[in-house]
Amino acid sequence: MKWYRLVPVMFLGVLLLGSMLAPPPPALAQISNTLQDSVPGSFLVFPIFDVITAAAGTNRTKIRITNNGVTGVGISVTYICQPTGSVGSGTNFCNSFDEHFPITHNQTIVLDVGTQLFGACPTGQGYVVVWAELQCPASGAPCPTATGGTISPGAFGPISYNQLYGSYHLYYNGAANPAGLLCGSVSCSPPAVGAFPDVEAANAIAIQSNHPAFSLLGNETIVGMQLTFGTTTAFDYVALPRTVQTDFATPGAPLIAGPVTGPDTISGTELQTNVILLNLDYSQFGNLAAAMSVNAWNWFETGFTSTHRFLCWERIPINLIDPRINLVPVPPGPFGTPYGNIRFTPSPSTGPTSPQLLGALEEVSTVGRTIRNMIHSSTSLSPTLFVGDLP
């Protein structure tokens, strides 16, 4: 399979895929305007990669990308790295790297993230975005896009092509970052716990476009490829959620069906519950900390409220977000039940500086690890902006 070497996004010129793209056939039917992980889309988000190397071994992440359509397209793959340092310390740069692949109809390609990055991300963690793209003819004027932007002659631009889907697979081999390596004033990765080797997997989050198939999207600017998300065809892709939420098992909890007493020893005990959050309102030149309110409830509907901030991406134990979310008596008090639910609401909830959150939940028990995407709820009425590779 032909591929292109990894290039840092901050220095990236558009990489050409050459002549592998044939003229597109008639437009394909588009799928409903939903953001979820059970339908194909034009823009895919893989909420986590983990390629940490430590004395115990090397964790691996493989992502699979499938073209469900009837024609070949190009895809742009961007790896966005977790930044080190404290939130608010002036460090607002999140390294990102970009590469491009052709993918034919009904083809699945598999990328080993550690091999693609070859040690480029300082903490070995982050997230991946993928979008379908086509080339603006090299001769002639810039190509207009469906949302009022332009793509330079010879350059590749995102397209509406709701035919991509994928999955991410984390192979845990006991590796974690040193506790002293800080990201946002906490350890960059959760402590190593649980049996290994082990594997987790979930579907990529699919974001669709409401434009006819093969419509050029986005806008080339001096700061990069700008992509918008909203509720009408004035935007490139469908709106992102205003909030993300999930149920969870409380750290330290016996994994019982409840509400009953006594542990279910077959189901095991929860060792660690890790929240994975990313802010899709991203630029390679500087980022604001994502601020949010956090509301958690135990199964008796008792509420626990806190606030939280992070930069670009994080993977953090849930009881570091709020130390009360713990089954054992840890000040300022125990959560009190083995299960609960948690919701993250951006602050401000709307407007140009509102974080655009997506996320996943990783649960580690004495009998294994699981990962799943959070629920995306309450569609945002305001657009967000993702800045991709440089023109």
Summary of the structure (lengths in Angstrom):
residues: 391
radius of gyration: 20.9
end to end distance: 25.3
largest distance: 72.7
contacts: 1387
relative contact order: 0.20
helix: 3%
strand: 45%
